Amino acid sequence: MKKLLLTLALFFTIISFSQEIKLEKGKYYVNGSQISTRETKKLLFTNYKAYKTFKSGLNKESNGGFLLGFGGALIICDLVVDLVSDSHYPSAATYIGAGCVVASIPILAGKNKKMKEGIDIYNNGLKNVGGNDSNFEVNFIANQRGYGVQIHF
């Protein structure tokens, strides 16, 4: 019984201290103070769907950034090689680099949408847990065998 009451107390404590995350200009804020991406991921970890969606946005950001950097490096390296030697400038490296840069554009374009969607899922989950639409019900019951707590989700 003590474990159940402790679990319920912790559950209600977590709900009362959960904060909404706001995304403004690529930075994350909770109660007006800026938090890091790592702290944002820790907050989102309580909601699996929000965490996976946010993580998908972060993966798009890293993959798109890699393609952009790799493509740009190939183009610049090919240009430098042409300047210091007598080779023909637009070689295969330039075309591969340009392809990587072009491929990174749609990948990077979808990252903000995924990250915002993950934060919105988290914030909507907070509103549903504490809102009146919840079908959460706690009853204290008693019978000939003793007393108890009945919880309906």
Disulfide bonds with the S-S distance in Angstrom:
none
